[in-house]
């Protein structure tokens, strides 16, 4: 207790000096630089290869615990391939963009017994929606409208195609004699809808791990990490760190964990989460 009080006292003293020097307008460029570097180190702006994002290390961490995995928003199947090559898990992948789905078909030809693929989007209800995209295999394709507000997209998603959307619960009978261990969701802002449409699946299977991308899309939709975590209330929340071989346990209610700048979170079922907190 004394140790914590001493650290807080030292922090306050340092903070006063720092603000005195760097709290001025002409010094904000320095603060922006420090902030940007800190965000990168804490797992924000987290893009690149799976090694750079830490996702490959994460999969290696859980590979012995997953026997059936879902890749929702699989695109051309890079994550699907990683699961198939780095684990013994069977995989079910979902991708609505036709040309991207053709790449999944090529992967399936090499993994006939371990991979199932579906040319549909997963969402909150069964319906047909417009998918906005740029290139025919774009990883930025999204069911969200008005994405031109995002600087990394602008007018890139200038094409539309109507796609079939299904609830994950639509596939409940297919999974009724199986156990889903891991779900990866990368749907460019449609993560909340995916989870809402998976209520029965989540309640029945209670997957060990659910990975979700959190980015600018959620800011536009006024969603928080906390609102997402309420849909997976049987799990604790962890962040995947870049280049890290461990996860960091976080509180989704705290504001510093709700930074809308491309980060990957993992929801780990509470009965097994303690082993990942060390």
C-alpha positions as CSV (number, residue, x, y, z in Angstrom):
1,X,0.0,0.0,0.0
2,X,2.8,2.4,0.9
3,X,4.6,1.4,-2.3
4,X,1.6,2.4,-4.4
5,X,1.2,5.7,-2.5
6,X,4.9,6.5,-3.1
7,X,4.6,5.7,-6.9
8,X,1.5,7.9,-7.2
9,X,3.3,10.7,-5.3
10,X,6.3,10.5,-7.7
11,X,3.9,10.4,-10.7
12,X,2.1,13.5,-9.6
13,X,5.4,15.4,-9.2
14,X,6.7,14.2,-12.6
15,X,3.3,15.1,-14.2
16,X,3.5,18.6,-12.9
17,X,6.9,19.2,-14.4
18,X,6.0,17.5,-17.7
19,X,2.9,19.7,-18.0
20,X,4.8,22.8,-17.2
21,X,7.2,22.1,-20.1
22,X,5.1,20.2,-22.6
23,X,1.6,21.6,-21.9
24,X,2.2,24.4,-24.3
25,X,0.8,24.7,-27.9
26,X,4.3,24.8,-29.5
27,X,5.2,21.5,-27.8
28,X,2.1,19.5,-28.9
29,X,4.1,18.0,-31.9
30,X,6.3,16.2,-29.2
31,X,3.2,15.0,-27.3
32,X,1.7,13.7,-30.6
33,X,4.9,11.8,-31.3
34,X,5.0,10.3,-27.8
35,X,1.3,9.4,-28.0
36,X,1.6,7.8,-31.4
37,X,4.6,5.6,-30.2
38,X,2.8,4.7,-27.0
39,X,-0.3,3.7,-28.9
40,X,1.7,1.4,-31.2
41,X,3.4,-0.2,-28.2
42,X,0.1,-0.8,-26.5
43,X,-1.4,-2.6,-29.5
44,X,-3.2,0.2,-31.3
45,X,-2.7,1.0,-35.0
46,X,-1.9,-2.7,-35.0
47,X,-1.6,-3.8,-38.6
48,X,0.9,-5.7,-40.7
49,X,1.8,-9.4,-40.8
50,X,0.4,-11.8,-38.3
51,X,3.8,-11.8,-36.6
52,X,3.8,-8.0,-36.4
53,X,0.3,-7.8,-35.0
54,X,0.9,-10.6,-32.5
55,X,-1.9,-12.8,-33.9
56,X,0.5,-15.6,-34.9
57,X,1.8,-15.7,-31.3
58,X,-1.8,-15.7,-30.0
59,X,-2.7,-18.7,-32.2
60,X,0.4,-20.5,-31.0
61,X,-0.6,-19.8,-27.4
62,X,-4.1,-21.4,-27.8
63,X,-3.4,-24.0,-30.5
64,X,-3.7,-27.0,-28.1
65,X,-7.1,-25.8,-26.9
66,X,-9.0,-25.4,-30.2
67,X,-10.5,-28.2,-32.2
68,X,-13.2,-26.2,-34.1
69,X,-12.7,-22.5,-35.2
70,X,-14.9,-20.1,-37.1
71,X,-13.4,-17.4,-39.3
72,X,-16.1,-14.7,-39.8
73,X,-15.0,-12.2,-42.4
74,X,-12.3,-14.5,-43.9
75,X,-11.6,-12.4,-47.0
76,X,-9.0,-14.3,-49.1
77,X,-8.3,-16.7,-46.2
78,X,-5.0,-15.6,-44.8
79,X,-6.2,-16.1,-41.2
80,X,-8.0,-19.4,-42.2
81,X,-4.7,-20.6,-43.7
82,X,-2.8,-19.7,-40.5
83,X,-5.3,-21.7,-38.4
84,X,-5.0,-24.7,-40.7
85,X,-1.2,-24.6,-40.8
86,X,-0.4,-23.7,-37.2
87,X,-3.1,-25.8,-35.4
88,X,-5.0,-29.1,-35.8
89,X,-8.3,-27.3,-35.6
90,X,-11.1,-27.7,-38.2
91,X,-12.2,-24.4,-39.6
92,X,-15.5,-23.0,-40.9
93,X,-15.0,-19.8,-42.8
94,X,-17.6,-17.2,-44.0
95,X,-16.9,-14.6,-46.7
96,X,-19.5,-12.7,-48.8
97,X,-17.3,-11.1,-51.5
98,X,-17.3,-13.4,-54.5
99,X,-13.7,-13.0,-55.7
100,X,-12.3,-13.3,-52.2
101,X,-14.5,-16.4,-51.7
102,X,-12.8,-18.0,-54.8
103,X,-9.5,-17.9,-52.9
104,X,-11.2,-19.8,-50.0
105,X,-12.3,-22.4,-52.5
106,X,-8.7,-22.9,-53.5
107,X,-7.6,-23.3,-49.9
108,X,-10.4,-25.9,-49.4
109,X,-9.1,-28.0,-52.2
110,X,-6.0,-28.6,-50.1
111,X,-7.9,-29.1,-46.8
112,X,-11.0,-31.0,-47.8
113,X,-11.5,-32.7,-44.4
114,X,-10.7,-29.7,-42.2
115,X,-12.3,-26.7,-43.9
116,X,-15.9,-25.7,-44.6
117,X,-16.7,-22.5,-46.4
118,X,-19.8,-20.4,-46.9
119,X,-20.3,-17.5,-49.3
120,X,-22.4,-15.4,-47.0
121,X,-22.0,-12.5,-44.6
122,X,-22.9,-13.0,-40.9
123,X,-25.1,-10.4,-39.2
124,X,-28.0,-9.6,-36.9
125,X,-30.7,-11.2,-39.0
126,X,-31.3,-13.0,-42.3
127,X,-31.5,-10.4,-45.0
128,X,-29.9,-9.1,-48.2
129,X,-27.7,-6.1,-47.8
130,X,-25.4,-4.0,-50.0
131,X,-21.7,-4.7,-49.5
132,X,-19.4,-1.7,-50.3
133,X,-16.0,-2.6,-51.7
134,X,-13.2,-1.2,-53.8
135,X,-11.1,-4.0,-55.4
136,X,-12.7,-7.4,-55.9
137,X,-10.8,-9.0,-53.0
138,X,-10.7,-5.9,-50.8
139,X,-10.1,-6.6,-47.1
140,X,-11.9,-3.2,-46.4
141,X,-15.2,-4.4,-47.9
142,X,-18.0,-3.5,-45.4
143,X,-21.8,-3.7,-44.9
144,X,-21.5,-0.3,-43.1
145,X,-22.7,2.8,-45.1
146,X,-20.9,6.2,-45.2
147,X,-17.4,4.8,-44.8
148,X,-16.0,7.8,-46.7
149,X,-15.7,9.4,-43.3
150,X,-12.8,7.2,-42.6
151,X,-9.5,8.6,-43.9
152,X,-8.0,5.2,-44.7
153,X,-11.0,4.4,-46.9
154,X,-12.4,7.8,-48.2
155,X,-13.9,7.0,-51.6
156,X,-12.2,3.6,-52.0
157,X,-15.3,1.5,-51.4
158,X,-17.1,2.9,-54.4
159,X,-18.7,-0.3,-55.7
160,X,-21.6,-2.2,-54.3
161,X,-22.9,-5.7,-54.5
162,X,-26.0,-7.3,-52.9
163,X,-25.0,-10.2,-50.6
164,X,-26.9,-12.7,-48.5
165,X,-26.6,-12.1,-44.7
166,X,-27.3,-14.9,-42.2
167,X,-27.4,-15.0,-38.5
168,X,-24.7,-17.3,-37.1
169,X,-27.7,-18.9,-35.3
170,X,-29.0,-19.9,-38.8
171,X,-26.3,-22.6,-38.7
172,X,-27.2,-23.9,-35.2
173,X,-28.3,-27.3,-36.4
174,X,-25.0,-27.8,-38.2
175,X,-23.1,-27.1,-35.0
176,X,-25.5,-28.9,-32.6
177,X,-23.3,-32.0,-32.4
178,X,-20.0,-30.0,-32.4
179,X,-18.2,-27.7,-29.9
180,X,-17.0,-24.3,-31.1
181,X,-13.8,-23.4,-29.4
182,X,-12.7,-20.2,-31.2
183,X,-14.4,-17.5,-33.2
184,X,-12.5,-14.8,-35.1
185,X,-14.6,-11.8,-36.2
186,X,-13.2,-9.2,-38.7
187,X,-16.1,-7.7,-40.4
188,X,-15.1,-4.0,-40.8
189,X,-17.6,-2.5,-38.3
190,X,-20.2,-5.3,-38.3
191,X,-18.8,-7.1,-35.2
192,X,-21.7,-6.0,-33.0
193,X,-24.3,-7.3,-35.5
194,X,-22.4,-10.6,-35.8
195,X,-22.5,-11.1,-32.0
196,X,-26.2,-10.1,-31.7
197,X,-27.1,-12.6,-34.4
198,X,-25.1,-15.3,-32.6
199,X,-27.0,-15.2,-29.3
200,X,-28.0,-18.9,-29.3
201,X,-24.7,-20.1,-30.5
202,X,-22.8,-18.2,-27.9
203,X,-25.1,-19.3,-25.1
204,X,-25.0,-23.0,-26.2
205,X,-21.3,-23.3,-27.0
206,X,-19.7,-20.6,-24.9
207,X,-16.5,-20.5,-27.0
208,X,-13.2,-20.5,-25.2
209,X,-11.9,-17.6,-27.4
210,X,-13.5,-14.9,-29.4
211,X,-11.2,-12.4,-31.3
212,X,-12.7,-9.1,-32.4
213,X,-11.1,-6.2,-34.3
214,X,-11.9,-2.8,-32.8
215,X,-11.4,0.3,-35.0
216,X,-12.8,3.6,-36.2
217,X,-16.0,1.9,-37.4
218,X,-17.1,1.5,-33.8
219,X,-16.6,5.2,-33.2
220,X,-18.9,6.1,-36.0
221,X,-21.5,3.6,-34.7
222,X,-21.1,4.9,-31.1
223,X,-20.2,1.4,-29.8
224,X,-17.7,0.7,-27.0
225,X,-15.6,-2.2,-26.1
226,X,-17.8,-2.5,-23.0
227,X,-21.0,-2.8,-25.1
228,X,-19.4,-5.6,-27.1
229,X,-18.2,-7.3,-24.0
230,X,-21.8,-7.3,-22.6
231,X,-22.7,-9.6,-25.5
232,X,-20.0,-12.1,-24.4
233,X,-20.6,-11.7,-20.6
234,X,-19.1,-15.2,-19.9
235,X,-15.6,-14.0,-20.8
236,X,-12.8,-11.8,-19.6
237,X,-11.2,-9.3,-22.1
238,X,-7.6,-9.4,-23.2
239,X,-5.7,-7.3,-25.8
240,X,-3.3,-8.8,-28.4
241,X,0.0,-6.9,-28.3
242,X,2.3,-6.4,-31.3
243,X,5.2,-8.9,-31.4
244,X,4.1,-10.2,-27.9
245,X,3.8,-13.8,-26.9
246,X,1.4,-13.0,-24.1
247,X,-1.9,-11.3,-23.7
248,X,-2.8,-8.3,-21.5
249,X,-5.9,-8.5,-19.3
250,X,-7.9,-5.2,-19.6
251,X,-11.0,-3.6,-18.2
252,X,-13.4,-2.8,-21.1
253,X,-15.1,-0.1,-19.0
254,X,-12.0,2.1,-18.7
255,X,-11.7,4.9,-21.3
256,X,-8.1,4.2,-22.1
257,X,-9.1,0.8,-23.4
258,X,-11.7,2.3,-25.7
259,X,-9.4,4.0,-28.2
260,X,-10.8,3.6,-31.7
261,X,-7.5,2.9,-33.5
262,X,-7.3,-0.6,-34.9
263,X,-6.7,-3.1,-32.1
264,X,-7.4,-6.7,-31.6
265,X,-9.1,-8.0,-28.5
266,X,-9.7,-11.6,-27.3
267,X,-12.6,-12.6,-25.1
268,X,-11.5,-15.6,-23.0
269,X,-14.1,-17.8,-21.2
270,X,-13.8,-17.0,-17.5
271,X,-13.3,-20.6,-16.3
272,X,-10.0,-20.7,-18.3
273,X,-8.9,-17.0,-18.4
274,X,-6.7,-17.0,-15.3
275,X,-3.9,-19.0,-17.0
276,X,-3.6,-16.1,-19.5
277,X,-3.4,-13.3,-16.9
278,X,0.1,-14.1,-15.8
